[in-house]
Amino acid sequence: MYPQLLTYLLEFIKYQEHIIRYLLTLLVGENMFEKPTEEPVNMPYRKLQVDDLPIIETIEQLDYKILLQEFYEQHGKPLKPVQRRANSKVSVPKSLNCPQCGAPSDFLYANNGDKGQFQCKVCSCLFSDKNRFSKEAILKCPHCARTLEKIKERKDFSVFKCKNNDCSYYQKKLQAMSPKEKKRFEKDPQAFKVRYIFRQFHIDFLPLSKQSPELPRVDLSKIYASPHTLGLILTYHINYGLSARRTAAIMQDIHGVAISHQTILNYENSVALLLKSYVDHYPYELSDQFSGDETYIKVNGKWHYLFFFFDAVKKIILSYPVSPNRDTASAIRAIDKVLVKMKEIPENLTFVVDGNPIYLLAQHFFAQHGIRFDVKQVIGLTNEDPVSAEYRPLKQIIERLNRTFKGNYRSTHGFGSEQGSVSYVTLFVAYFNFLRPHASLEGKVPVVNPEISGLPTMPARWTKLIGLAQQWIFEQRSA
């Protein structure tokens, strides 16, 4: 009798829920039958194609004053400025200077009328004010060697384009069009990318900066919990992915320790602040296979992006910045945190990433600073190109890392502050690198330290790791 009654009540409740969802759908105008998802909905990559790096020709810097003096000594008379015709409609901007010797506009010819090409009378440099890359170098198309022209100025970069109609890149794009595409191209050429484009970054960021880390001043001896209790809290909260509230409950119910969830979050922030410098500047022994990916976390109710870069062989997390934006600047900082950990940047350095174009743009940014590496993009879920087929195993490794992190992170239901997100991710990385055994490493942790691995319990290992970080900070301050 009672089981049948319970079954009837459950079915009736489901029927009522169905009616409520239907009424809410009519009232709100949105489908209330769809279950909420943990992942952000429809956040595709920007439709952006990244071309190869351009030819960069350096310009020998000269001084027009010295050249004028040399001319006087050789010819016995000064070099006169350009004599312009009184009725000439072509003018040279007063603010224009020669990019090679710095000669002022008085010594510059308007070389091809009003088309914007100039020539310096002092050093014979031929240039255009629109396509100058900088005072030190000139950008040229890698397909036709024609000087690129600046067409746009964005927040973080300038856009350069090859406008040569005989360029092989341009001609191949035109020939590859179908008859239908050619008709559309004639009406709407902006809908197609047919010319070589390069983006010159001017982000205020110095790669491979070797600045001394800001060492935290955290005194964990003043907290009320004992070292063993702190180790227990970190084990439950980080290793087993329990939320702060559940960790507080298990400390009370199992160990008889009364502690609030907010105190646990305070301990988390303090330990993370202490461990971050140690984790970021530890002298890791690295392989030559690196992969990167971004995943989603919630901060203050908004989606943020966690960029993981990972040594796929040693199973070591090398970079883990959290950013509100999935943009090129974030990718640059993520890759830079990997590069600074290398004793020397290998010649054949390669990063395996997904199809997000920000990584190719980051590659161009580093190339502009003389730091070169290759980027292999694994696109989609199937191997539709040789690169994806060859490098998909490395991409799958970091995807498993993302799933491991999500398994621990899910209980938090997001973070209430930027600091909270960084603290939790820092502790996860410390756990992953120094404390978590890996089956692919024969049950060993990625960074083997006999002082830690010899201890019998995980709380004791957490306590020892904290002690090693404190000792490292003391040594850094004493040096």
MILUM-460294 format. One line per field, with one value per residue (C-alpha): residue number from 1; residue in three letters; z, x, y. Coordinates in Angstrom, 1 decimal, decimal comma. Each point is the difference from the previous one (the first is absolute). Layout:
N
n	c(NUM|...)
res	c(ALA|...)
Z	c(Z|...)
X	c(X|...)
Y	c(Y|...)
end
This chain:
479
n	c(1|2|3|4|5|6|7|8|9|10|11|12|13|14|15|16|17|18|19|20|21|22|23|24|25|26|27|28|29|30|31|32|33|34|35|36|37|38|39|40|41|42|43|44|45|46|47|48|49|50|51|52|53|54|55|56|57|58|59|60|61|62|63|64|65|66|67|68|69|70|71|72|73|74|75|76|77|78|79|80|81|82|83|84|85|86|87|88|89|90|91|92|93|94|95|96|97|98|99|100|101|102|103|104|105|106|107|108|109|110|111|112|113|114|115|116|117|118|119|120|121|122|123|124|125|126|127|128|129|130|131|132|133|134|135|136|137|138|139|140|141|142|143|144|145|146|147|148|149|150|151|152|153|154|155|156|157|158|159|160|161|162|163|164|165|166|167|168|169|170|171|172|173|174|175|176|177|178|179|180|181|182|183|184|185|186|187|188|189|190|191|192|193|194|195|196|197|198|199|200|201|202|203|204|205|206|207|208|209|210|211|212|213|214|215|216|217|218|219|220|221|222|223|224|225|226|227|228|229|230|231|232|233|234|235|236|237|238|239|240|241|242|243|244|245|246|247|248|249|250|251|252|253|254|255|256|257|258|259|260|261|262|263|264|265|266|267|268|269|270|271|272|273|274|275|276|277|278|279|280|281|282|283|284|285|286|287|288|289|290|291|292|293|294|295|296|297|298|299|300|301|302|303|304|305|306|307|308|309|310|311|312|313|314|315|316|317|318|319|320|321|322|323|324|325|326|327|328|329|330|331|332|333|334|335|336|337|338|339|340|341|342|343|344|345|346|347|348|349|350|351|352|353|354|355|356|357|358|359|360|361|362|363|364|365|366|367|368|369|370|371|372|373|374|375|376|377|378|379|380|381|382|383|384|385|386|387|388|389|390|391|392|393|394|395|396|397|398|399|400|401|402|403|404|405|406|407|408|409|410|411|412|413|414|415|416|417|418|419|420|421|422|423|424|425|426|427|428|429|430|431|432|433|434|435|436|437|438|439|440|441|442|443|444|445|446|447|448|449|450|451|452|453|454|455|456|457|458|459|460|461|462|463|464|465|466|467|468|469|470|471|472|473|474|475|476|477|478|479)
res	c(MET|TYR|PRO|GLN|LEU|LEU|THR|TYR|LEU|LEU|GLU|PHE|ILE|LYS|TYR|GLN|GLU|HIS|ILE|ILE|ARG|TYR|LEU|LEU|THR|LEU|LEU|VAL|GLY|GLU|ASN|MET|PHE|GLU|LYS|PRO|THR|GLU|GLU|PRO|VAL|ASN|MET|PRO|TYR|ARG|LYS|LEU|GLN|VAL|ASP|ASP|LEU|PRO|ILE|ILE|GLU|THR|ILE|GLU|GLN|LEU|ASP|TYR|LYS|ILE|LEU|LEU|GLN|GLU|PHE|TYR|GLU|GLN|HIS|GLY|LYS|PRO|LEU|LYS|PRO|VAL|GLN|ARG|ARG|ALA|ASN|SER|LYS|VAL|SER|VAL|PRO|LYS|SER|LEU|ASN|CYS|PRO|GLN|CYS|GLY|ALA|PRO|SER|ASP|PHE|LEU|TYR|ALA|ASN|ASN|GLY|ASP|LYS|GLY|GLN|PHE|GLN|CYS|LYS|VAL|CYS|SER|CYS|LEU|PHE|SER|ASP|LYS|ASN|ARG|PHE|SER|LYS|GLU|ALA|ILE|LEU|LYS|CYS|PRO|HIS|CYS|ALA|ARG|THR|LEU|GLU|LYS|ILE|LYS|GLU|ARG|LYS|ASP|PHE|SER|VAL|PHE|LYS|CYS|LYS|ASN|ASN|ASP|CYS|SER|TYR|TYR|GLN|LYS|LYS|LEU|GLN|ALA|MET|SER|PRO|LYS|GLU|LYS|LYS|ARG|PHE|GLU|LYS|ASP|PRO|GLN|ALA|PHE|LYS|VAL|ARG|TYR|ILE|PHE|ARG|GLN|PHE|HIS|ILE|ASP|PHE|LEU|PRO|LEU|SER|LYS|GLN|SER|PRO|GLU|LEU|PRO|ARG|VAL|ASP|LEU|SER|LYS|ILE|TYR|ALA|SER|PRO|HIS|THR|LEU|GLY|LEU|ILE|LEU|THR|TYR|HIS|ILE|ASN|TYR|GLY|LEU|SER|ALA|ARG|ARG|THR|ALA|ALA|ILE|MET|GLN|ASP|ILE|HIS|GLY|VAL|ALA|ILE|SER|HIS|GLN|THR|ILE|LEU|ASN|TYR|GLU|ASN|SER|VAL|ALA|LEU|LEU|LEU|LYS|SER|TYR|VAL|ASP|HIS|TYR|PRO|TYR|GLU|LEU|SER|ASP|GLN|PHE|SER|GLY|ASP|GLU|THR|TYR|ILE|LYS|VAL|ASN|GLY|LYS|TRP|HIS|TYR|LEU|PHE|PHE|PHE|PHE|ASP|ALA|VAL|LYS|LYS|ILE|ILE|LEU|SER|TYR|PRO|VAL|SER|PRO|ASN|ARG|ASP|THR|ALA|SER|ALA|ILE|ARG|ALA|ILE|ASP|LYS|VAL|LEU|VAL|LYS|MET|LYS|GLU|ILE|PRO|GLU|ASN|LEU|THR|PHE|VAL|VAL|ASP|GLY|ASN|PRO|ILE|TYR|LEU|LEU|ALA|GLN|HIS|PHE|PHE|ALA|GLN|HIS|GLY|ILE|ARG|PHE|ASP|VAL|LYS|GLN|VAL|ILE|GLY|LEU|THR|ASN|GLU|ASP|PRO|VAL|SER|ALA|GLU|TYR|ARG|PRO|LEU|LYS|GLN|ILE|ILE|GLU|ARG|LEU|ASN|ARG|THR|PHE|LYS|GLY|ASN|TYR|ARG|SER|THR|HIS|GLY|PHE|GLY|SER|GLU|GLN|GLY|SER|VAL|SER|TYR|VAL|THR|LEU|PHE|VAL|ALA|TYR|PHE|ASN|PHE|LEU|ARG|PRO|HIS|ALA|SER|LEU|GLU|GLY|LYS|VAL|PRO|VAL|VAL|ASN|PRO|GLU|ILE|SER|GLY|LEU|PRO|THR|MET|PRO|ALA|ARG|TRP|THR|LYS|LEU|ILE|GLY|LEU|ALA|GLN|GLN|TRP|ILE|PHE|GLU|GLN|ARG|SER|ALA)
Z	c(0,0|1,1|-3,0|-2,4|1,7|-0,1|-3,7|-0,7|2,0|-2,0|-3,3|1,1|1,1|-3,4|-1,7|2,1|-0,9|-3,7|0,3|1,9|-2,6|-2,8|1,8|0,6|-3,7|-1,0|2,6|-0,5|-3,7|0,4|0,0|3,6|-0,9|-0,8|2,9|1,0|-1,0|1,7|-3,2|-1,7|-3,0|-3,6|0,6|-3,4|-1,0|-1,9|-3,7|-0,6|-2,4|1,0|-2,8|0,1|1,4|-2,4|-1,2|2,4|-1,5|2,5|-0,9|0,6|2,1|-1,3|1,2|-2,6|1,7|-0,5|-3,6|-0,7|1,5|-2,1|-3,2|0,8|0,5|-3,3|-2,2|1,7|0,2|2,1|-1,2|-0,7|1,1|-2,7|-2,2|-0,5|-2,8|1,0|-1,8|1,2|1,4|1,7|3,5|2,5|3,6|2,3|2,7|-2,4|0,6|-1,8|1,8|-0,7|0,7|1,6|-2,6|0,3|-2,6|-1,7|-1,4|-1,1|-3,6|-0,8|-2,2|-1,8|0,1|2,5|0,5|3,3|-1,0|1,1|-0,5|2,2|-1,8|2,8|0,2|-3,1|2,2|-1,8|2,2|0,5|3,0|0,0|-0,1|2,4|2,7|2,3|0,0|0,3|-2,4|-3,1|-0,3|-3,4|-1,3|0,2|-3,3|-2,3|2,2|-0,5|2,9|2,1|0,5|3,4|-0,4|3,6|3,5|2,7|3,8|0,3|-3,6|-3,4|-3,1|-3,1|-3,4|-3,3|-2,8|-2,8|-2,6|-1,5|3,4|-0,2|3,2|-1,5|-3,3|1,6|2,1|-3,1|-2,0|2,8|-0,1|-1,5|-2,7|2,6|2,4|-2,8|-0,7|3,7|0,2|-2,7|1,9|3,6|0,0|3,8|0,6|-1,1|1,3|-3,1|1,0|2,3|3,4|3,0|3,5|1,7|3,8|2,2|3,3|3,0|1,1|0,1|-0,6|2,0|2,8|2,7|2,8|3,6|1,2|2,6|3,0|2,2|3,7|1,4|3,5|0,2|3,5|1,2|-1,2|2,6|-1,8|0,5|-2,9|-0,2|0,0|-2,8|-1,9|0,5|-1,3|-3,1|-0,7|0,1|-1,7|-2,8|-0,4|0,2|-1,4|3,0|0,3|2,9|1,7|-0,3|1,2|3,1|0,5|-0,3|2,4|2,6|-0,6|-0,4|1,8|2,6|-1,2|0,0|-2,9|-2,4|-3,8|-0,1|2,2|-2,4|-2,9|2,0|0,5|-3,7|-0,9|2,5|-1,1|-3,7|0,5|1,6|-2,6|-3,2|-0,1|0,8|-2,7|-2,6|0,5|0,7|-2,2|-1,9|-2,3|-3,2|-3,2|-3,5|-0,3|1,1|-0,4|0,9|0,3|1,7|2,1|1,6|3,7|1,6|1,9|1,5|-2,1|-3,3|-2,2|0,3|-1,8|1,5|-2,3|0,7|-1,6|0,8|-0,4|-1,7|0,9|3,5|0,9|1,5|-0,2|-1,0|-0,5|1,4|-0,3|0,5|-2,3|-0,6|-3,7|-2,5|-2,0|-1,4|3,0|2,3|-2,3|-0,1|3,8|0,2|-2,4|1,6|3,4|-1,8|-1,7|3,1|1,6|-2,7|0,5|-3,8|-2,6|-2,4|-3,7|-0,8|2,8|-0,8|1,7|-0,8|0,4|-1,3|-3,0|2,0|-2,2|3,1|0,3|-3,5|0,7|3,2|-2,1|-2,2|3,1|1,3|-3,5|0,0|3,1|-1,4|1,7|-2,5|0,5|-2,0|0,7|-1,0|0,0|0,6|-1,5|0,7|1,3|-3,0|-1,8|-3,2|-0,6|0,5|2,9|2,0|-0,6|1,2|3,0|1,3|2,7|1,6|-0,2|1,6|3,0|0,9|-0,6|2,7|2,2|-0,5|0,9|3,2|1,0|-0,8|2,2|3,0|-0,9|-0,6|3,8|0,4|-2,4|-1,0|1,9|1,7|-0,8|-2,3|3,0|0,8|-3,5|-0,1|3,5|-0,8|-3,4|1,7|2,6|-2,7|-2,0|3,1|0,7|-3,6|-0,4|3,4|1,7|-2,5|-1,3|-3,7|-1,5|-3,1|2,3|1,6|3,0|0,7|0,3|-2,8|2,3|2,2|3,4|2,4|3,0|-1,1|-1,6|3,1|2,2|0,6|-0,2|-2,3|2,8|1,0|-3,6|-0,2|3,2|-1,3|-3,4|1,9|2,1|-3,1|-1,5|3,2|0,0|-3,6|0,7|2,9|-2,2|-2,7|2,4|1,6|-3,4)
X	c(0,0|2,7|2,3|-2,9|-0,9|3,5|0,2|-3,3|1,3|3,3|-1,9|-2,4|3,0|1,6|-3,3|-0,2|3,6|-0,9|-2,9|2,1|2,8|-2,6|-1,5|3,4|0,8|-3,0|0,7|3,8|0,1|2,9|0,0|-0,2|0,2|3,7|2,2|2,7|3,5|3,3|1,7|-0,4|-2,3|1,2|3,3|1,8|3,4|0,2|0,1|3,5|2,7|3,6|2,6|3,7|2,5|1,2|3,5|1,5|2,8|2,1|0,9|3,6|-0,5|1,9|0,3|-0,9|2,1|3,1|-0,9|-0,5|3,5|1,5|-1,6|1,4|3,5|-0,1|-1,6|1,1|-3,6|-3,1|-2,8|-2,9|-3,6|-2,5|-1,1|-3,8|-1,9|-2,2|-3,0|0,5|-3,1|2,0|1,3|2,1|-1,3|2,1|-0,2|1,5|3,6|2,2|-0,3|3,7|1,9|-2,5|0,2|-2,9|-2,6|2,1|2,2|-2,8|-1,3|-3,6|1,3|-3,2|-2,3|-2,9|0,2|1,9|3,5|3,0|3,7|2,7|2,5|2,6|0,1|-2,1|-2,4|-3,3|-3,0|-3,7|-1,4|-2,9|2,1|2,8|0,3|2,2|3,2|2,0|-1,7|-2,2|-2,7|-0,3|-2,4|1,6|-1,7|1,0|2,5|-2,1|0,0|-3,1|-2,3|-1,6|-3,8|-1,4|1,0|-1,6|0,3|2,8|1,4|0,3|-1,2|2,2|-1,1|1,7|-1,8|2,0|-2,5|2,8|0,7|0,0|-2,1|-2,7|0,0|-0,4|-2,9|-1,7|0,6|-1,3|-3,5|-2,9|-2,1|-2,6|2,6|1,5|-3,3|-0,5|3,6|-0,7|-3,0|1,4|3,8|0,1|-1,7|3,2|3,5|2,2|3,0|2,9|-0,5|2,4|-0,7|2,8|-0,6|0,7|-1,1|1,7|1,6|3,7|0,4|2,4|0,2|2,3|-1,2|0,3|-3,3|-1,9|0,4|-3,1|0,1|-2,3|0,5|-2,0|1,2|-2,6|-3,0|-2,0|0,1|2,9|2,2|-1,7|-3,4|1,1|1,2|-3,3|-1,9|2,1|-0,3|-3,8|-0,4|2,6|0,8|-3,5|-1,8|-2,3|-1,5|1,0|-3,4|0,3|3,6|-1,1|-2,8|2,4|2,5|-2,8|-1,7|3,1|2,8|-2,0|1,6|-2,4|1,0|-2,0|0,0|1,3|2,9|0,9|-0,1|2,3|2,4|-0,2|1,0|2,9|1,5|-0,4|1,7|2,9|0,2|-0,4|3,6|1,4|-2,2|0,7|3,8|0,8|2,9|-2,0|1,7|-2,0|-0,4|-0,5|-3,8|-2,4|-3,7|-2,4|-3,7|-2,6|-2,9|-2,9|-0,5|-2,5|1,2|-2,6|-2,7|1,9|1,9|3,8|2,7|2,7|3,0|1,8|3,4|1,4|3,1|-1,7|2,9|0,9|-3,7|0,9|-2,3|2,2|-2,5|-3,5|-1,0|-3,7|-1,4|-3,4|0,8|0,9|2,3|3,5|1,4|-1,1|1,6|3,2|0,3|-0,9|2,8|2,4|-0,4|1,2|3,0|1,4|0,2|2,4|3,8|0,3|-2,7|0,5|0,2|-2,8|-2,3|-3,6|-3,3|-3,1|-3,2|-3,6|-1,3|-0,3|1,9|1,2|2,9|1,2|-0,2|2,0|2,6|0,3|0,3|3,0|1,6|0,0|2,1|2,4|-1,5|-1,0|-2,0|-2,4|-3,8|-1,9|-3,7|-2,2|-3,4|-3,3|-0,8|1,1|3,3|-0,8|3,5|3,5|0,9|-3,0|0,7|3,6|-0,5|-3,4|1,5|1,7|-3,2|-2,0|2,5|-0,8|-3,7|0,2|1,7|-2,9|-2,4|2,0|-0,1|-3,8|-0,6|1,6|-1,3|-3,7|-0,8|1,0|-2,9|2,3|2,0|-1,1|3,1|3,1|2,2|-2,1|0,3|3,8|0,4|-1,9|1,8|3,4|-0,7|-1,3|3,2|2,2|-2,0|0,2|3,8|1,3|-2,6|-2,2|1,3|-0,4|-0,6|2,1|2,9|-0,2|-1,9|2,5|-0,6|1,2|2,5|1,6|1,3|1,2|-0,9|-3,6|-0,5|1,5|-2,8|-2,9|-3,1|-1,2|-0,6|3,7|1,1|-2,0|1,6|3,5|-0,7|-1,0|3,2|2,2|-1,7|0,6|3,7|0,4|-1,5|2,4|3,0|-1,1|-0,3|3,4|1,7)
Y	c(0,0|2,5|-0,6|0,5|3,2|1,3|-0,8|1,8|3,1|0,1|-0,2|2,8|2,2|-0,5|0,9|3,2|0,9|-0,4|2,4|2,5|-0,1|0,5|3,0|1,5|-0,5|2,0|2,7|0,4|-0,8|-2,4|-3,8|-1,1|-3,7|0,1|-0,9|2,5|-1,0|0,5|1,1|3,4|-0,2|0,6|1,8|-0,6|1,3|3,2|-0,7|1,0|-1,3|0,4|0,1|-0,9|2,5|2,7|0,8|2,5|2,1|2,0|3,5|1,2|3,2|3,0|3,6|2,6|2,6|-2,1|-0,8|3,7|0,7|-2,8|1,5|3,4|-1,4|-2,0|2,7|3,2|1,2|-0,8|-2,3|2,3|-0,9|-1,1|2,9|-0,4|1,6|2,9|-1,4|-3,6|-1,6|-2,8|0,9|-1,9|0,1|2,2|-2,8|-2,6|-1,2|-2,4|-3,4|-0,8|3,2|2,2|2,8|2,5|0,6|2,7|-2,8|-2,3|-0,4|-1,0|-2,8|-1,0|2,9|-0,2|-3,8|0,3|-1,2|2,1|0,0|1,5|2,3|-0,6|-3,8|-1,0|-2,1|-0,7|-0,5|0,7|1,6|-2,6|-3,2|0,8|-2,7|1,9|2,0|-3,2|-2,4|-0,3|-2,7|-1,8|-2,6|-3,5|-1,0|3,0|2,0|3,1|2,5|-0,3|2,9|0,9|0,0|-0,1|1,0|-2,2|0,1|-2,6|-0,1|1,6|-1,8|-0,2|-1,2|-0,9|1,9|-1,4|-1,4|-2,2|-1,6|-3,8|-0,2|2,3|-1,8|-3,5|1,2|1,3|-3,1|-2,2|1,7|-1,7|1,8|0,8|1,4|2,1|1,6|0,8|1,3|2,5|1,4|-0,4|-0,4|0,7|-3,4|-1,8|0,0|-0,1|2,1|-0,7|1,7|0,5|1,4|1,9|0,0|2,9|-1,6|1,5|-3,3|-1,0|-3,8|-2,1|2,6|-1,3|2,2|-1,2|-1,5|1,9|-2,3|-0,1|0,8|-2,7|-1,3|-3,3|-0,6|2,5|-1,9|-1,9|-3,3|-2,4|-1,0|-3,4|1,6|2,3|-3,0|-1,7|3,0|0,3|-3,8|0,1|3,3|-0,3|-3,7|-1,3|3,1|0,6|3,4|2,3|-0,7|-3,8|0,2|1,9|-2,6|-3,0|1,7|0,3|-3,4|-2,2|1,8|2,0|3,3|3,0|2,3|2,2|-0,2|3,6|-0,9|-2,8|2,5|2,3|-2,8|-0,8|3,6|0,1|-3,3|0,8|3,3|-1,8|-2,8|2,0|1,3|-3,4|-1,7|2,7|0,1|-3,6|-1,3|-2,6|-2,5|0,2|-2,0|1,3|-0,6|2,7|0,4|2,8|0,5|2,3|-1,0|1,8|1,0|2,4|3,0|2,4|-1,7|0,6|-2,3|0,3|-2,0|-2,2|-0,5|-3,2|-0,7|-3,4|-2,1|-3,0|-2,4|1,0|0,8|3,4|3,0|2,9|2,8|0,7|3,6|0,9|2,8|1,6|0,0|-2,8|2,3|0,2|1,9|-2,8|-2,6|2,0|0,1|-3,7|-1,0|2,4|-1,8|-3,2|1,6|1,6|-3,5|-1,2|0,2|0,5|0,3|-3,0|0,6|-2,5|1,1|-0,9|0,7|-2,1|1,9|0,0|2,0|3,3|2,6|1,9|-2,4|0,7|3,7|-0,6|-1,8|3,1|2,3|-2,1|-0,1|3,8|-0,2|-2,5|-3,1|-2,6|-3,3|-2,1|-0,3|-3,1|0,3|-3,1|1,0|-1,6|-3,5|-2,0|-0,2|1,9|1,2|-1,5|2,4|-1,0|-3,7|0,3|2,3|-1,0|-2,3|3,0|2,0|-2,8|0,0|3,6|-0,6|-2,7|2,5|2,4|-2,8|-0,7|3,6|0,3|-3,1|1,9|3,4|-0,9|-0,2|3,7|1,2|2,8|2,6|3,3|1,9|0,1|-0,8|-3,1|-1,4|0,6|-1,6|-3,1|-0,5|0,5|-2,6|-2,4|0,5|-0,6|-3,2|-1,1|0,6|-1,1|-2,3|-1,8|-3,4|-0,7|-3,4|1,0|0,8|-3,5|1,4|2,8|3,7|2,3|1,8|-2,6|1,3|-2,7|2,3|0,0|-3,5|-1,7|1,2|-2,5|2,2|2,8|2,6|-0,5|0,5|3,2|1,2|-0,8|1,7|3,2|-0,3|-0,3|3,1|1,9|-1,1|1,1|3,4|0,5|-1,0|2,4|2,9|-0,8|-0,2)
end
